[in-house]
Amino acid sequence: MLRAPAPAPRSPASPPDGGAVTSRRPVRRRAVVEVRAPLEVGDDVAVVARRAVGRSLCAECLGRLFGRWGHGWTNPERSARIAERVPEFRAAPAADCPLCRGTFDRGAIWVDRALRASEGFEWHRFSCGSRWDPELLAREEALWTEIGTPWGESIRSAFNREWGKLIEARTGAVGGPQAPEMVFLADVSAGIVEITPLPLYLKGRYLKFDRSLPQTRWPCRRCQGRGCADCQGTGKTYPTSVEELLGAPALAQSGATATKFHGMGREDIDARMLGRGRPFVLELVRPARRSLDLAALAEEIQRTVGDRVRVIGLAGADAAEVLRVKEAAPEKSYRVGIRCDAPEAKVKGALSLFVGREIAQRTPTRVAHRRSDRVRPRRIVAAELVAATDGVYTIDLRTQSGTYVKEWVEGDDGRTQPNLSQELGVPCRVEFLDVLEIHDEESAG
């Protein structure tokens, strides 16, 4: 197994002291009670061991020939136990081993490399991987076949496990595949460690009151974000977005390099998002700090965004929350103002015809550049005229997820069938649009 000196008393990966509100649950060390299966060297093991004699393997690599025999034992312990039954089953010096070439004796060096590579990053959970010479891995498998062992354990698997144990002992962090925050990859041939700090996720709901604000950063179509005369060198169509307004304070507190915004759908740029807000997940890429004071972060966001956006329920999340948000398809309630030259009674009658009715919406002209061109069936769940003032009718709608409300009103040159303009026999134009509610599982009603 990998060998290292006694654990250091302090680690950069250890959770910080203090009373910060964190975006993660506290890490608890695993209480490990090792159950060791007895190592009874039967004739089947002895026969295979005799075939492995004279291979000049170290104790670790000899033991790995039987790595899946006897749970809870180290590979050197396995090789020593077998040698009691087969005396000629002797280990060679680790430095002379043709497979590992002493790698398992340099455990402290690999831990040092991991900690140096991850300096400046906070992490409490981690996983380990390694990259080996493919020819060496092929020779190892050929040896298993030659001696006929059914218990062989890959050198890569053994290294990853033992390296992880040493990092745990040095840092107090928890290793394993469950929700790691840092991934270490040892390139054994090159002698280097590569790191992948995994994203940090925050969730909440946002309300948007600004009718000129897109949900996410909108690259300039002409230059695709590089900067040109049309966008005054910004690379953006709009000066900012909900993502950027929420992301800037989060970037500052976490030390992340970028954000990715995942919303439960999106409203039009000129539509307000009201009610209980739209669920979202903010993904922070390569965060340096993970123990965030979420109460302070929420206050800072609100201070910087002013009255354009409001964030509620800011909390820690995980990658699974992104999938939940992206795959959700809740019904939505809207308030839409339309201008048309039709009597009020006729508008009310037309709305009653649409309640519970399925409409066919071909991909709207305005989004055809980014969505596949096909016809999608959608349903108007409820429709009610709530006001009529100065030729503008205010209508409350509840629709199936993915319904294009503007196109249902205006028709989009016949791409939505049937549509309100068609039913009224006069052109209708949308004056304003608000999202009143996202009817997901957390919303009321």
C-alpha positions in Angstrom: 0.0 0.0 0.0 1.0 3.6 -0.3 3.1 4.7 2.7 3.3 8.1 4.3 4.5 9.6 7.6 2.2 10.5 10.5 -0.6 12.9 9.7 0.1 16.6 9.9 -1.8 18.4 12.6 -3.4 20.9 10.2 -4.7 21.0 6.6 -5.7 23.6 4.1 -8.7 21.4 3.2 -10.1 21.4 6.8 -13.4 23.3 7.2 -12.8 26.8 8.5 -13.6 27.8 12.1 -16.2 30.4 12.8 -20.0 30.8 12.5 -20.5 31.4 8.8 -23.7 30.1 7.3 -22.5 27.5 4.8 -23.9 26.3 1.6 -23.0 22.7 2.4 -23.9 20.4 5.2 -20.9 20.0 7.6 -18.7 17.1 6.6 -18.6 14.3 9.2 -15.8 11.8 9.3 -16.9 8.3 8.5 -16.9 5.9 11.4 -15.1 2.9 9.8 -15.4 -0.5 11.5 -13.2 -2.8 9.4 -14.5 -6.3 9.1 -11.6 -8.5 8.0 -12.5 -11.8 6.4 -10.1 -14.6 7.5 -7.2 -15.4 5.2 -7.2 -19.1 4.9 -4.7 -20.0 2.2 -6.3 -22.9 0.5 -4.9 -25.1 -2.3 -6.5 -22.9 -5.0 -4.6 -19.9 -3.7 -1.4 -21.8 -3.2 -1.5 -23.1 -6.8 -1.8 -19.6 -8.3 0.8 -18.3 -5.9 3.4 -20.9 -7.1 2.8 -19.8 -10.7 3.6 -16.2 -9.7 7.0 -17.1 -8.1 10.0 -15.5 -9.7 8.2 -12.5 -11.2 10.3 -10.0 -9.1 7.2 -8.2 -7.9 7.0 -6.1 -4.7 4.8 -7.0 -1.8 2.1 -4.7 -3.0 2.0 -6.0 -6.5 2.2 -9.7 -5.3 -0.7 -9.0 -3.0 -2.7 -7.4 -5.8 -2.7 -10.7 -7.7 -5.1 -11.7 -4.9 -6.6 -8.3 -4.2 -10.2 -9.5 -4.2 -9.4 -12.4 -1.9 -10.0 -11.7 1.8 -11.9 -8.4 2.5 -10.2 -5.8 4.8 -6.6 -6.8 4.3 -3.9 -4.8 2.6 -2.1 -6.2 -0.3 1.3 -6.6 1.5 -0.6 -8.4 4.3 -2.0 -10.8 1.7 1.4 -11.5 0.2 2.9 -12.1 3.6 0.0 -14.5 4.6 0.5 -16.5 1.4 4.2 -16.7 1.9 3.5 -18.6 5.2 2.0 -21.4 3.1 4.2 -20.9 0.0 7.7 -19.8 1.3 9.1 -19.2 -2.2 6.4 -16.6 -2.7 8.8 -13.8 -1.8 8.5 -10.1 -2.5 11.3 -8.2 -4.3 12.4 -4.7 -3.3 9.7 -2.1 -4.4 12.2 -0.1 -6.5 12.9 -3.2 -8.6 9.2 -4.1 -9.2 8.6 -4.2 -13.0 4.9 -3.0 -12.5 4.8 -0.2 -9.9 8.5 0.7 -9.8 8.2 1.7 -6.2 5.2 4.0 -6.7 3.4 2.7 -3.6 6.4 3.6 -1.5 6.1 7.2 -2.5 2.7 7.9 -0.9 3.8 11.0 1.0 5.1 12.6 -2.2 1.8 12.0 -4.0 -0.1 13.6 -1.1 2.2 16.6 -1.2 1.6 17.0 -4.9 -2.1 16.8 -4.4 -2.1 19.5 -1.6 0.2 21.8 -3.6 -2.0 21.5 -6.6 -5.1 22.3 -4.6 -3.6 25.3 -2.7 -6.1 28.2 -2.6 -9.2 25.9 -2.8 -11.5 24.9 0.0 -12.6 21.3 -0.2 -14.0 18.8 2.4 -14.8 15.9 0.1 -12.7 14.5 -2.6 -12.1 11.6 -5.0 -9.0 10.2 -6.6 -8.1 8.9 -10.0 -4.9 8.1 -11.8 -3.5 7.8 -15.3 -1.1 4.9 -16.1 1.0 3.8 -19.1 -1.5 1.6 -21.1 1.3 -0.9 -21.9 1.9 -1.4 -18.2 -1.8 -2.1 -17.6 -1.8 -4.5 -20.5 1.2 -6.4 -19.1 -0.6 -6.6 -15.7 -3.7 -8.2 -17.3 -1.5 -10.5 -19.3 0.1 -11.7 -16.1 -3.3 -12.4 -14.5 -4.1 -14.6 -17.5 -0.8 -16.3 -17.4 -0.9 -17.3 -13.7 -4.7 -17.9 -13.8 -5.7 -15.6 -10.9 -9.4 -14.8 -10.5 -8.7 -12.3 -7.7 -6.5 -9.7 -9.5 -6.9 -6.0 -8.6 -5.9 -3.3 -11.0 -2.8 -1.2 -10.0 -4.9 1.8 -10.8 -7.7 0.8 -8.5 -5.3 0.0 -5.6 -3.3 3.3 -6.1 -6.5 5.4 -6.1 -7.7 3.7 -2.9 -4.5 3.9 -1.0 -3.7 7.5 -2.1 -7.2 8.5 -0.9 -6.6 7.0 2.5 -3.4 9.0 2.9 -5.1 12.2 1.8 -7.8 11.5 4.4 -5.2 10.9 7.1 -3.3 14.1 6.3 -6.3 16.5 5.9 -9.3 15.1 7.7 -11.3 15.4 4.5 -13.6 12.6 3.3 -12.6 10.6 0.2 -14.9 8.6 -2.0 -17.3 9.0 -5.0 -20.1 10.5 -3.1 -20.5 14.3 -3.8 -16.8 15.1 -4.1 -15.8 18.8 -4.1 -12.3 18.2 -5.5 -11.1 15.5 -7.9 -7.4 14.6 -8.0 -5.9 12.9 -11.0 -2.4 11.5 -10.7 -0.4 11.2 -13.9 1.9 8.5 -12.7 4.2 8.5 -15.7 4.6 12.3 -15.7 4.7 12.6 -11.8 2.1 15.3 -11.6 -1.3 15.8 -10.1 -4.1 17.5 -11.9 -7.1 18.9 -10.1 -10.8 19.5 -10.9 -12.6 21.6 -8.4 -16.2 20.7 -8.9 -18.9 23.4 -9.1 -20.7 24.9 -6.2 -24.5 25.2 -6.6 -26.9 27.7 -5.1 -30.7 27.7 -5.6 -33.5 30.1 -5.1 -36.3 31.9 -6.8 -36.0 35.3 -8.6 -38.6 38.0 -9.4 -37.8 40.4 -12.2 -39.4 43.8 -12.5 -37.3 45.3 -15.4 -38.7 44.8 -18.9 -35.3 45.3 -20.5 -33.5 42.5 -18.7 -32.8 39.1 -20.1 -32.4 36.0 -17.9 -28.9 35.1 -19.0 -26.0 36.8 -20.7 -26.9 37.4 -24.3 -23.9 37.4 -26.7 -23.9 39.8 -29.6 -25.2 38.0 -32.6 -22.9 39.8 -35.0 -19.6 39.1 -33.2 -20.7 36.1 -31.1 -19.3 37.7 -27.9 -15.9 38.9 -29.3 -16.7 42.6 -29.3 -17.6 44.8 -32.3 -19.0 48.2 -33.2 -22.6 47.0 -32.9 -22.1 46.1 -29.2 -19.6 48.8 -28.4 -17.0 46.2 -27.7 -18.9 44.5 -24.9 -19.7 41.3 -26.8 -23.2 41.5 -25.4 -26.6 42.4 -26.9 -27.9 43.7 -23.5 -25.7 45.4 -20.9 -26.5 42.9 -18.1 -28.8 40.0 -17.2 -30.4 38.3 -14.2 -27.5 35.8 -14.3 -24.9 38.6 -14.1 -26.7 40.6 -11.5 -27.0 37.6 -9.2 -23.7 36.1 -10.2 -21.3 39.0 -9.5 -21.7 39.0 -5.7 -21.5 35.2 -5.7 -18.3 35.2 -7.7 -16.8 37.7 -5.3 -17.6 35.7 -2.2 -16.7 32.3 -3.6 -13.7 33.2 -5.8 -15.2 31.2 -8.7 -14.2 31.9 -12.2 -17.6 31.9 -14.0 -21.3 31.2 -13.5 -23.8 29.1 -15.3 -27.5 29.9 -14.8 -30.1 27.2 -14.9 -33.7 28.5 -14.8 -37.0 26.6 -14.7 -37.8 28.0 -18.1 -37.4 31.7 -19.0 -39.6 34.7 -19.5 -39.4 37.0 -22.5 -37.0 39.9 -22.0 -39.8 42.4 -21.9 -41.9 40.3 -19.5 -41.9 40.7 -15.7 -41.5 37.7 -13.5 -43.9 38.1 -10.5 -45.6 36.0 -7.9 -43.3 33.7 -6.0 -40.6 34.0 -8.6 -39.0 31.5 -11.0 -36.9 28.7 -9.5 -33.2 28.8 -10.5 -29.9 27.2 -9.8 -26.7 29.3 -10.0 -23.7 27.1 -10.8 -20.3 28.6 -9.6 -17.4 27.2 -11.7 -14.1 26.4 -10.0 -14.9 28.0 -6.6 -12.0 28.8 -4.3 -14.3 29.0 -1.3 -17.3 26.9 -0.4 -18.3 27.9 3.1 -20.4 30.9 2.0 -22.4 33.2 4.3 -25.6 32.9 2.3 -27.5 35.5 4.4 -24.8 38.1 3.7 -24.7 37.0 0.1 -28.5 37.5 -0.3 -28.2 40.9 1.2 -25.3 41.9 -1.1 -27.3 40.7 -4.1 -30.3 42.8 -3.1 -28.1 45.8 -2.5 -26.5 45.6 -5.9 -29.6 44.8 -8.1 -31.8 47.5 -6.6 -35.4 47.3 -7.7 -34.7 45.4 -10.9 -34.6 41.9 -9.4 -35.5 40.2 -6.1 -34.1 36.9 -4.9 -35.8 34.8 -2.3 -35.0 31.5 -0.6 -31.3 31.5 -1.4 -29.8 28.1 -0.3 -27.2 25.5 -1.1 -27.9 22.9 -3.7 -26.3 20.1 -5.7 -26.0 18.9 -9.3 -29.2 16.9 -9.0 -31.1 20.2 -8.4 -30.0 21.4 -11.9 -31.6 18.4 -13.5 -34.8 18.9 -11.5 -35.1 22.5 -12.5 -34.3 21.9 -16.2 -36.6 18.9 -16.5 -39.6 20.4 -14.7 -42.6 21.4 -16.9 -45.0 23.2 -14.6 -48.1 25.1 -15.8 -47.7 28.9 -15.7 -50.0 31.8 -15.1 -49.7 35.0 -17.1 -51.3 38.4 -17.3 -51.3 39.7 -20.8 -52.5 43.1 -22.1 -53.7 43.0 -25.7 -54.8 45.8 -28.0 -57.5 44.9 -30.6 -60.5 46.5 -32.3 -63.1 44.0 -31.0 -66.1 44.4 -28.6 -65.7 43.2 -25.1 -68.4 40.6 -25.4 -66.7 39.1 -28.4 -63.4 38.9 -26.6 -65.0 37.1 -23.6 -66.7 34.7 -26.0 -63.4 33.9 -27.8 -61.6 33.3 -24.5 -64.3 30.8 -23.4 -63.7 28.8 -26.6 -60.0 28.4 -25.8 -60.3 27.1 -22.2 -59.1 23.5 -22.2 -58.4 23.7 -25.9 -55.3 22.4 -27.5 -53.4 24.6 -29.9 -50.6 23.8 -32.4 -47.6 26.0 -32.2 -44.9 25.8 -34.8 -41.6 27.2 -33.6 -42.0 31.0 -33.4 -40.2 33.1 -35.9 -38.4 35.0 -33.2 -36.7 31.9 -31.7 -36.4 29.8 -34.9 -32.6 30.6 -35.0 -32.1 28.6 -31.7 -34.9 26.0 -31.6 -35.7 23.2 -34.0 -38.5 23.9 -36.4 -41.5 21.7 -35.5 -45.1 21.9 -34.3 -45.7 21.5 -30.6 -49.1 20.9 -29.1 -50.0 23.1 -26.2 -53.1 23.7 -24.1 -54.8 26.8 -22.7 -55.9 25.7 -19.2 -57.8 28.8 -18.2 -58.5 32.3 -19.6 -60.3 35.2 -18.0 -60.8 38.8 -19.0 -60.0 40.9 -15.9 -60.1 44.5 -17.3 -60.8 46.5 -20.4 -59.3 50.1 -20.5 -58.7 52.4 -23.4 -58.8 49.6 -26.0 -56.5 47.3 -24.1 -57.9 44.1 -22.7 -56.1 42.6 -19.7 -56.4 38.8 -19.7 -55.3 36.2 -17.1 -54.1 32.9 -18.5 -53.0 29.6 -17.2 -51.2 27.5 -19.8 -49.3 24.3 -20.3 -45.6 24.6 -19.9 -43.9 25.8 -23.1 -46.8 27.8 -24.5 -45.8 30.9 -26.5 -48.4 33.4 -25.2 -47.5 36.2 -27.6 -47.9 33.9 -30.6 -51.2 32.6 -29.3 -52.4 36.2 -29.2 -50.9 37.5 -32.5 -50.8 34.4 -34.6 -47.2 34.7 -35.8 -48.3 34.6 -39.5 -50.4 31.5 -38.9 -47.6 29.5 -37.2 -49.9 29.1 -34.1 -53.3 27.5 -34.9 -55.8 28.5 -33.7 -54.9 31.9 -32.3 -56.9 34.8 -30.7 -56.5 37.2 -33.6 -57.9 34.5 -35.9 -60.8 33.8 -33.6 -61.7 37.5 -33.2 -61.2 38.2 -36.9 -59.1 41.3 -36.2 -55.4 41.8 -35.6 -54.3 41.7 -31.9 -51.1 43.1 -30.5 -49.5 42.3 -27.1 -49.0 45.5 -25.1 -47.4 43.8 -22.0 -46.8 40.4 -20.5 -46.2 39.3 -16.9 -45.6 35.9 -15.5 -47.8 35.7 -12.4 -46.8 32.3 -11.1 -44.8 29.2 -11.9 -46.9 26.3 -10.6 -44.1 24.0 -9.6 -44.2 21.6 -6.6 -43.1 24.4 -4.3 -45.6 27.0 -5.3 -49.1 27.3 -3.8 -51.9 26.5 -6.2 
